Amino acid sequence: MDAFTLRQVLLVLHLSGLVIMAGTTITEWVVFRSFLGLLTKQDKAALSLFSLLSGLGRLLLVGGGILLLSGIGLTILSEGVYLQQLWLQVKLGLILLLPLNGLLVGSPQMKQIRNSLLSEGISLPVAIQPAVTKLTWFHSSQLLVFFTIIILAVFRFI
């Protein structure tokens, strides 16, 4: 396979990884909003949505793995030329922010909600309201970071 074709394949994989991650984040946001709606109605379907929400993290990891490996491949193929450009350095910093935000904000809040559901059943206790607020901000910030990454990759203006 020649270098041009390999680069195109890596770009397709790279964009696919980004789409998987961003799409999964949007899906998480939509499912989380639906989960909250069912939880306020004390509908048992909320538990099914929470199970779906809990499983989406694996899909994020798959997308992140594809993104990381294809990004490394593109960097090797270009001999690191783009690493000198500020837009890519900012983009890489933002990409690192995504899992960090997930580990420090998203995951602990989901665990708090899971523990509350296990102990109190299907209701929207006041105790989880701070976790709900933090998760709402978490999803918004993740989507904003994805949007910024896409803008930087397309315009490369800094």
VENURJO-V821570 format. One line per field, one symbol per residue. ss: DSSP state (h for helix, s for strand, l for the rest). phi: phi as a letter, one per 20 degrees, with the letter a starting at -180 (. if undefined). burial: I if it has 24 or more other ideal C-beta (glycine too) atoms within 12 Angstrom, else O. A space follows every 10 residues. Layout:
BEGIN
ss->???
phi->???
burial->???
END
This chain:
BEGIN
ss->llhhhhhhhh hhhhhhhhhh hhhhhhhhhh hhhhhhhhhh llllhhhhhh hhhhhhhhhh hhhhhhhhhh hhhhhhhlll hhhhlhhhhh hhhhhhhhhh hhhhhhhhhh hhhhhhhhhh lllllhhhhh hhhhhhhhhh hhhhhhhhhh hhhhhlll
phi->.fffffffff ffffffffff fffffffgff ffffgfffff eleffgffff ffgfefgfff ffffffffff fffffffelm gffeefgfff gfffffffff fffedfffff fffgffffed nebdfffegf fffffffgff fffffgffff gfffeled
burial->OOOOOOOOOI OOIIIOIIOI IIOIIOIIIO IIOOIIOIIO OOOOOIOOII OOIIOIIOII OOIIOIIIOI IOOIOOIOOO OOOOOOOIOO IOOIIOOIIO IIOOIIOOII OIIOOIIOOO OIOIOOOIOO IIOIIOOIIO IIIOIIOIIO OIIOOOOO
END
